[in-house]
Amino acid sequence: MLINLSPVRSGEQLTLAVSGDTLLINDVPFDFSPLPEGAILPVAAIGSTWITEDVKRVDGAIQVTVRLPHAEDASESARFPQPIAATQDGLVELPK
């Protein structure tokens, strides 16, 4: 799964975890396993303010963009995050 992060100044908390093609956002599962190769799931159909763009499956991998809340004094890596390639199931380490 390729997770792109969209940074936003906010006091909200975010935890991400991956289990196969399921992304857990603050313990709420979003199962993208039915999405076939080359397909696009419109963000409007997802119903989450955490996911900010359409979800795609490209070369077998889910591509998703998630809001990344950060504090006013956040590090550069949190304000300008790099995409995360989640290749194993479990918690996703987010920049702070």
C-alpha positions as CSV (number, residue, x, y, z in Angstrom):
1,M,0.0,0.0,0.0
2,L,1.3,3.4,-0.9
3,I,0.2,6.1,1.6
4,N,0.5,9.7,0.6
5,L,0.2,12.2,3.4
6,S,-1.5,15.6,3.1
7,P,-0.3,17.7,6.0
8,V,-2.6,20.0,7.9
9,R,-2.2,22.1,11.0
10,S,-4.5,20.5,13.5
11,G,-4.7,19.2,17.1
12,E,-6.4,15.9,15.9
13,Q,-4.7,12.6,16.5
14,L,-4.0,10.0,13.8
15,T,-3.0,6.4,13.9
16,L,-2.7,4.3,10.8
17,A,-2.3,0.5,10.4
18,V,-2.3,-1.8,7.4
19,S,-3.7,-5.3,7.1
20,G,-3.5,-6.5,3.6
21,D,-5.6,-4.1,1.5
22,T,-7.3,-2.7,4.6
23,L,-6.3,0.6,6.0
24,L,-7.2,1.3,9.6
25,I,-7.5,5.0,10.4
26,N,-7.9,5.5,14.1
27,D,-9.1,1.9,14.4
28,V,-11.8,2.4,11.7
29,P,-11.2,-0.1,8.8
30,F,-11.4,0.8,5.2
31,D,-11.2,-2.4,3.1
32,F,-10.0,-1.7,-0.4
33,S,-9.6,-5.4,-1.4
34,P,-12.5,-5.3,-3.8
35,L,-10.9,-2.6,-5.9
36,P,-9.6,-4.2,-9.1
37,E,-6.4,-3.3,-10.9
38,G,-6.6,0.1,-12.6
39,A,-9.8,1.1,-10.8
40,I,-10.5,4.3,-9.0
41,L,-12.7,4.7,-6.0
42,P,-13.9,8.3,-5.8
43,V,-13.2,10.0,-2.5
44,A,-16.9,11.0,-2.2
45,A,-17.8,7.3,-2.1
46,I,-15.6,6.6,0.9
47,G,-17.3,8.9,3.5
48,S,-14.2,9.8,5.5
49,T,-12.7,13.2,6.1
50,W,-9.3,11.5,6.6
51,I,-9.0,10.3,3.0
52,T,-8.5,13.3,0.8
53,E,-8.2,12.0,-2.7
54,D,-9.6,9.1,-4.9
55,V,-8.2,5.7,-4.0
56,K,-6.5,3.7,-6.8
57,R,-5.0,0.3,-7.4
58,V,-1.9,0.6,-9.6
59,D,0.5,-2.3,-10.2
60,G,-1.4,-4.3,-7.6
61,A,-0.9,-1.7,-4.8
62,I,-3.5,0.5,-3.2
63,Q,-2.7,4.2,-3.4
64,V,-4.4,6.4,-0.8
65,T,-3.9,9.9,0.5
66,V,-4.6,10.6,4.1
67,R,-4.7,13.9,6.1
68,L,-1.7,14.2,8.4
69,P,-2.5,16.5,11.4
70,H,0.6,18.2,12.9
71,A,1.4,20.7,15.6
72,E,2.5,24.3,15.0
73,D,6.0,23.3,15.9
74,A,6.1,20.1,13.8
75,S,9.2,18.9,12.2
76,E,9.9,19.5,8.5
77,S,9.2,15.8,7.8
78,A,5.7,16.2,9.2
79,R,5.1,19.5,7.3
80,F,6.5,18.1,4.0
81,P,6.0,14.3,4.4
82,Q,7.3,11.7,1.9
83,P,5.0,8.9,0.7
84,I,5.0,5.7,2.8
85,A,5.3,2.3,1.2
86,A,3.6,0.0,3.7
87,T,4.9,-3.4,2.7
88,Q,4.0,-5.2,5.9
89,D,0.9,-5.4,8.0
90,G,0.9,-3.5,11.3
91,L,1.2,0.1,12.5
92,V,2.4,2.7,10.1
93,E,5.0,5.1,11.6
94,L,4.1,8.7,10.9
95,P,6.4,11.7,10.9
96,K,6.0,14.0,13.9
